[in-house]
Amino acid sequence: MNAPTDASLHLTPTLQSRLPRVGTTIFTVMSALANEKNAVNLGQGFPDFECDPALPDAVTAAMKQGLNQYPPMAGVPALRQAIATKIGKLYGHAYSPDTEITVTAGATQGILTTVLCCVHPGDEVIVIEPAYDSYVPAIELAGGKPVFVQMSLTDRGYTVPWDKVAGAMSPRTRLIMLNSPHNPTGSVLRAADLAALADLVRGTQVLILSDEVYEHMVYDGQQHESLCRHPELAARTFVLSSFGKTYHVTGWKIGYVAAPASLSAEFRKVHQFNVFTVNTPVQHAIAAYMRDAAPYVGLPAFYQAKRDLFRDGLRNTRLALLPSDGTYFQCVDYSKISGQSEAEFAMWLTSDIGVAAIPVSAFYDKPKDSGVVRFCFAKKDETLRLALEKLARI
């Protein structure tokens, strides 16, 4: 046997990737290009304005009060009670704060933990495309198989084709992943959608993950059709939300999952060994802040004003508006302007026009070009006006 050389002693072993298809995300690529070109970044989905100063003040106060050690694994009791109270008032569903609500390190952790607690190798999970980019990796890490159903796109916007969802279901279907209000399309589920979904899952063992992180961003007088509103669906659903989205603090990475006690018990088993628990002073601060419902009750009007400002400006461009019934995203159809792929158009828009957008094709498992890109309007009004001035040049 040959003696090892100095070089061989320092070789890093080869690692077989658990996520071989995952590379640099389009969000990273577009933000880097926006920085390089000094473009207005309407690509990534976070605000460029500050949160209510009372929130960081409340975190500081909690820290100074000595609330800096581990909280209970499921979350600070006062925060879980505040969440249960909010859900009860808004959606009429009573969750036990002790056994049915878990505070998470953002909705993304809630998504992964939900999938890991209920999906076993070989199980099938229905994913409605276009879909948020963490869904499929979570399924693959659990050993599940994603089954894709594409939303229908008409002049009325994006809708879920429930007949195709029914056709995708099989005896191996374990979970259906839903998102409303929907990123990236800005569409929302209606009561008729929930009724159709209930018809599909009735009498089955299929579970539902309902990603509702934009629950407080529904416009034009519509109500958010949380699956909490539908007792039959709530009985089999993990409902996720995000304080980062609601309170303009995306970097705090804090959210929650509400689910029936038996489902929450399994969720917490994974949660305990995933993150164990979540930032203590931030939990206490949000619990105190939630005593006043005005910030989230007023959020639809706040963001609708930004949406309307942005949509009114876009009407002076050659971009065709798609509906934006919820979220803080606006999709536009550029197919009458350019035959470029969505990725190419987004890069041209960033480099030559000076406004960054995200290609909707990036939200499909196999990129699908429909001539649509997504803007984020969670920005200062002056940021939106500057972007509109540039877009008017197209």
C-alpha positions in Angstrom: 0.0 0.0 0.0 1.3 3.4 -1.0 1.9 5.8 1.8 -0.5 8.8 1.7 0.9 12.0 0.3 0.5 15.4 2.0 -2.1 16.3 -0.7 -4.2 13.2 -0.1 -4.3 13.9 3.6 -6.1 17.2 3.0 -8.7 16.0 0.5 -12.3 16.8 1.4 -14.5 13.7 1.0 -17.1 13.7 -1.7 -20.6 14.4 -0.6 -23.6 13.2 -2.4 -26.0 16.1 -2.5 -29.5 15.7 -0.9 -30.6 18.6 -3.2 -28.6 18.1 -6.4 -30.9 20.4 -8.5 -30.6 23.4 -6.2 -28.2 26.1 -7.2 -28.1 29.9 -7.0 -31.6 31.2 -6.9 -33.0 33.7 -9.4 -33.6 36.1 -6.5 -29.9 36.2 -5.7 -29.0 36.6 -9.4 -31.4 39.4 -10.0 -30.5 41.3 -6.8 -26.8 41.1 -7.6 -27.6 42.4 -11.1 -29.7 45.2 -9.7 -26.9 46.2 -7.4 -24.4 46.1 -10.2 -26.6 48.2 -12.5 -27.9 50.5 -9.7 -31.4 49.5 -10.7 -34.6 50.0 -8.7 -35.0 46.5 -7.1 -38.6 45.5 -7.3 -37.5 41.9 -7.5 -37.1 40.5 -4.0 -40.2 40.5 -1.8 -39.4 42.7 1.2 -40.1 46.3 2.2 -37.6 49.1 1.8 -39.3 51.0 4.6 -39.0 50.6 8.4 -41.3 48.9 10.7 -43.2 50.7 13.5 -40.5 51.9 15.9 -42.6 50.5 18.8 -41.7 47.0 17.7 -37.8 47.2 18.1 -38.4 49.2 21.2 -40.5 46.3 22.6 -37.7 43.9 21.7 -35.1 46.1 23.5 -37.4 46.3 26.5 -37.8 42.5 26.6 -34.0 42.1 26.5 -33.6 44.6 29.3 -36.2 42.8 31.4 -33.9 39.7 31.2 -36.1 37.7 28.8 -33.1 36.3 27.0 -33.1 32.5 27.8 -34.9 29.6 26.2 -38.6 30.0 26.0 -41.0 27.0 25.9 -40.4 24.8 22.8 -43.7 25.6 21.3 -43.4 29.3 21.9 -44.0 32.0 24.6 -47.5 31.3 26.0 -48.5 35.0 25.7 -47.7 34.9 22.0 -49.6 31.7 21.4 -52.6 33.1 23.2 -52.4 36.3 21.1 -52.3 34.2 17.9 -55.3 32.1 19.0 -57.2 35.2 19.8 -56.5 36.8 16.5 -57.5 33.7 14.5 -60.7 33.4 16.5 -61.7 37.0 15.9 -60.8 37.0 12.2 -61.8 33.5 11.1 -64.1 32.1 13.8 -62.0 29.1 14.5 -60.9 28.2 18.1 -57.4 26.8 18.4 -55.9 25.8 21.7 -52.8 28.0 22.4 -51.4 25.1 24.4 -51.7 22.2 22.0 -52.5 23.7 18.5 -50.3 26.7 17.9 -46.5 26.6 17.5 -44.2 29.6 17.0 -41.7 29.0 14.2 -38.5 30.5 12.9 -40.4 32.0 10.0 -42.8 30.4 7.6 -40.1 28.6 5.7 -39.1 26.6 8.7 -42.8 25.9 9.3 -43.1 24.6 5.7 -40.1 22.3 6.0 -41.2 21.0 9.5 -44.7 20.4 8.2 -43.5 18.4 5.3 -41.0 16.4 7.4 -43.6 15.5 10.0 -46.1 14.0 7.6 -44.4 13.0 4.3 -42.7 9.6 4.2 -40.5 8.2 1.4 -42.6 7.5 -1.6 -45.5 9.7 -0.5 -46.9 12.1 -3.2 -47.4 15.8 -2.6 -49.5 17.9 -4.9 -47.8 21.3 -5.7 -49.7 24.0 -7.5 -47.5 25.9 -9.9 -46.1 28.5 -10.0 -45.0 27.8 -6.5 -42.7 29.3 -3.8 -39.2 27.9 -4.2 -38.9 26.2 -0.8 -41.8 23.7 -1.4 -40.2 21.2 -3.7 -36.8 21.0 -1.8 -38.8 20.3 1.4 -40.6 17.4 -0.3 -37.4 16.0 -1.7 -35.7 16.2 1.7 -38.5 14.1 3.2 -38.2 11.5 0.4 -41.6 12.5 -1.1 -42.5 12.9 -4.7 -43.9 16.3 -5.9 -46.8 16.0 -8.3 -47.3 19.3 -10.2 -50.5 20.9 -11.3 -50.2 24.2 -13.2 -52.6 27.1 -12.5 -54.7 28.3 -15.4 -53.9 31.7 -16.8 -56.6 33.7 -18.6 -57.4 37.4 -18.9 -59.0 37.1 -15.5 -55.7 36.0 -14.0 -54.4 32.8 -12.4 -56.8 30.2 -11.0 -56.5 26.7 -9.6 -58.0 24.1 -11.9 -59.6 21.7 -9.4 -60.4 19.1 -12.0 -56.7 18.8 -12.7 -56.0 18.6 -9.0 -58.5 15.7 -8.8 -56.8 14.0 -11.7 -53.4 14.3 -10.0 -54.6 12.6 -6.7 -53.8 9.0 -6.1 -53.8 6.5 -3.2 -50.2 7.7 -2.5 -51.2 11.4 -2.1 -50.3 12.5 1.4 -50.3 16.3 1.2 -51.6 19.2 -0.9 -49.7 22.4 -0.7 -51.7 25.6 -1.1 -50.7 29.3 -1.0 -53.3 32.1 -0.8 -52.8 35.0 -1.2 -50.5 33.6 -3.8 -46.8 34.3 -4.5 -46.0 35.1 -7.3 -49.3 35.6 -9.0 -51.2 37.8 -6.5 -54.3 35.6 -6.9 -56.5 34.6 -4.0 -58.7 31.6 -3.2 -62.4 32.2 -3.0 -65.1 30.4 -1.0 -65.9 28.3 -4.0 -62.3 27.1 -4.2 -62.5 25.9 -0.6 -65.7 24.1 -1.3 -64.1 22.4 -4.3 -61.1 21.4 -2.2 -63.3 20.0 0.5 -65.1 17.8 -2.1 -61.7 16.4 -3.2 -60.3 15.5 0.2 -63.5 14.3 1.9 -63.2 10.7 3.0 -59.5 10.6 2.4 -56.4 10.7 4.6 -54.9 13.6 2.6 -53.5 16.5 4.6 -53.2 20.1 3.6 -50.5 22.7 4.1 -52.0 26.2 3.7 -49.3 28.9 3.3 -51.1 32.1 4.3 -48.2 34.4 5.0 -49.9 37.3 3.0 -53.2 36.8 4.9 -53.5 40.5 5.7 -53.0 41.7 2.2 -56.3 41.1 0.4 -57.8 44.0 -1.5 -61.0 45.6 -2.9 -63.1 44.6 0.0 -62.6 40.9 -0.3 -62.0 38.7 2.8 -59.1 36.3 3.1 -60.5 32.8 2.8 -58.3 31.2 5.4 -58.7 27.4 5.6 -59.4 28.2 9.3 -62.8 29.5 8.1 -63.8 26.0 6.8 -64.2 23.6 9.8 -64.0 20.5 7.5 -60.7 21.7 6.0 -59.3 23.0 9.2 -59.5 19.5 10.7 -56.8 18.3 8.3 -54.8 21.5 7.7 -51.5 23.0 8.8 -52.1 26.8 8.5 -48.9 28.9 8.3 -48.4 32.7 8.7 -45.6 35.1 9.1 -45.1 38.1 11.4 -42.2 39.2 9.1 -44.7 39.8 6.3 -47.4 41.3 8.5 -45.2 43.7 10.5 -42.5 44.6 7.9 -39.7 42.7 9.7 -38.8 39.9 7.3 -35.3 39.6 8.8 -36.7 38.6 12.2 -37.8 35.2 10.8 -40.7 34.5 13.0 -44.1 33.0 12.2 -46.4 30.3 13.4 -48.2 27.1 12.4 -51.8 26.3 13.6 -53.1 22.8 13.3 -55.3 20.3 15.2 -53.8 18.9 18.4 -52.9 15.5 16.9 -51.2 17.1 13.9 -49.5 19.7 16.1 -48.1 17.0 18.3 -46.3 15.4 15.3 -45.2 18.8 14.1 -43.6 19.7 17.4 -41.6 16.4 17.4 -39.8 17.6 14.3 -39.8 21.3 15.4 -38.0 20.3 18.6 -35.1 18.8 16.8 -35.1 21.3 13.9 -34.8 24.6 15.7 -36.1 23.7 19.2 -37.5 27.1 19.8 -37.5 30.7 18.5 -35.9 34.0 19.6 -37.3 34.9 23.1 -37.3 38.7 23.2 -38.8 39.0 19.8 -41.7 36.6 20.8 -42.4 38.7 23.9 -42.3 41.9 21.8 -44.7 40.7 19.2 -47.1 39.3 21.9 -47.2 42.8 23.5 -47.6 44.5 20.1 -50.5 42.2 19.1 -52.6 43.7 21.9 -53.5 46.3 19.3 -55.1 44.8 16.3 -55.0 48.0 14.3 -51.6 47.3 12.5 -52.8 44.1 10.9 -56.4 45.2 10.5 -55.2 48.3 8.6 -52.7 46.5 6.4 -55.1 45.8 3.5 -55.7 49.6 3.0 -52.0 50.4 3.5 -50.9 48.0 0.7 -53.9 48.6 -1.5 -52.8 52.2 -1.7 -49.4 51.1 -2.9 -50.8 48.6 -5.3 -53.1 51.2 -6.8 -50.3 53.8 -7.1 -48.2 51.2 -8.9 -51.0 49.9 -11.2 -52.1 53.4 -12.1 -48.5 54.2 -13.2 -48.1 50.9 -15.1 -51.1 51.8 -17.2 -48.8 54.5 -18.8 -46.4 51.7 -19.9 -46.7 49.0 -22.6 -46.8 46.3 -19.9 -50.2 44.5 -19.6 -51.5 44.3 -16.0 -52.7 41.0 -14.6 -55.0 41.1 -11.5 -53.4 41.6 -8.1 -56.1 40.6 -5.6 -53.6 39.9 -2.8 -50.0 39.9 -1.6 -47.6 42.8 -2.4 -46.8 41.4 -5.9 -47.9 42.7 -9.3 -47.5 40.5 -12.4 -47.4 42.0 -15.9 -47.5 40.4 -19.3 -44.8 41.7 -21.7 -45.5 39.3 -24.6 -46.6 42.2 -26.9 -43.3 44.0 -26.3 -40.7 41.2 -26.6 -40.3 37.6 -27.6 -37.5 37.1 -25.1 -37.8 34.4 -22.4 -38.9 35.7 -19.1 -35.4 35.4 -17.6 -33.9 37.3 -20.6 -36.5 40.0 -20.4 -36.0 40.4 -16.6 -32.3 40.8 -17.1 -32.8 43.3 -20.0 -35.3 45.2 -17.8 -32.7 45.4 -15.0 -29.7 46.2 -17.2 -31.2 48.5 -19.8 -34.3 50.0 -18.1 -33.0 50.0 -14.5 -35.8 48.1 -12.8 -35.4 44.6 -11.4 -38.2 42.1 -11.7 -38.5 38.3 -11.2 -39.4 35.9 -14.1 -42.5 33.9 -13.1 -40.9 30.9 -14.9 -38.5 30.6 -12.0 -41.5 29.4 -9.9 -42.0 26.3 -12.0 -40.2 22.9 -11.7 -39.6 23.0 -15.4 -39.3 26.6 -16.5 -42.4 27.7 -18.4 -42.3 30.9 -20.4 -45.7 32.7 -20.4 -44.3 36.2 -21.0 -44.9 37.3 -17.4 -42.7 38.9 -14.8 -43.3 39.8 -11.2 -42.8 43.1 -9.4 -42.9 43.8 -5.7 -44.7 47.0 -4.6 -43.8 46.7 -0.9 -41.7 49.8 -1.3 -41.7 53.5 -0.5 -43.9 55.6 -2.7 -40.9 57.4 -4.1 -39.2 54.1 -4.9 -42.3 53.0 -6.9 -42.5 56.4 -8.7 -38.9 56.2 -9.7 -39.5 52.7 -11.1 -42.5 53.8 -13.0 -40.6 56.7 -14.6 -38.1 54.1 -15.9 -40.7 51.6 -17.0 -42.5 54.3 -19.0 -39.5 54.3 -21.4 -40.2 50.8 -22.6 
